[in-house]
Amino acid sequence: MPVLDSLDVEGGVVVGVGATLQATHSLVTELSAVAANESSMLNEYRELLGTAAALQHYWEGNKAKHKQNRIPHQPARGTMKGVTKK
C-alpha cells in the first residue's frame, strides 16, 4: 500500500499521509490504553497472589499447631473399647 494515496491538487495537501497518520495515531492510542490496563491488572494480580501466599502460610502454620495440640480421639459416650454391656 503506497503512503501517498492521492493528492488534493487544489489545497496542495497530501491526503493519503494524513489518513495514514491518523490511523497510526489511533492504533498507538488504543495500544497505550491496553498496556496501561494490563499493567494495572498485573499489579492487582501480584497483590492477590501475595495475599493468597500469606493465607496459605497462615493456614499451614495453624494446621501444624492444631496437630500438636490435638487430643487423641475419644470414643463416643457409652461405648468404651473392650467393655460390653451385659
Secondary structure, 3 states (H helix, E strand, C coil): CCCCCCEECCCCEEHHHHHHHHHHHHHHHHHHHHHHHHHHHHHHHHHHHHHHHHHHHHHHHHHHHHHHHCCCCCCCCCCCCCCCCC
